[in-house]
Amino acid sequence: MYYGTAQKAREAAHADVDSTLLIAPQFLATLDLRVHDEPADLLR
């Protein structure tokens, strides 16, 4: 969601795709813990 918004903002600004760095937060979900065998208290 955040990355898509950043892409739309870059497009609206007519910024160069090859020279514009997009930064967006990344959040872990409970499913990520199960898939990667992480401890249940990692997100707390």
N, C-alpha and C positions, 0 to 999 in steps of 0.2 A: 504494500500500500504506500509506504513512505517513498520507496524507490520510484514507483510509478509517478507519484506526484512530482518528484525531483526531475524526472525525465520530461514531464509535461512543462514544467517551469523552464527547463533548458531550451526546449523547442520554442516556447513563447518568447524567450529572450533572443532567439536566433543565434545561440551560442554554438560554437564548433564542437561537434561530438567527439572529435579526436583530441581536443585539448581542454576539455572541461571535466573536472573531477566531481563526481556526484557522491555525496556522503549521506547515508541514511542509517538510522538505528536498526539493530537486529535483536529480536527478543527470542528467548528460548521458550518452547512450549513443553507441556508435560510429555507429549509424545516423543520429543527429542531425547528425553531422559531414558525412556524405555528402549528406543532404537540404538542408542549409543552406550547403554549399560552404565549410566551415571547414577550416583546415589540419590535417593528420593529427596534429601534435604538440600540439594544443590541450589534450588531456586528460592530458598528461604533465607 
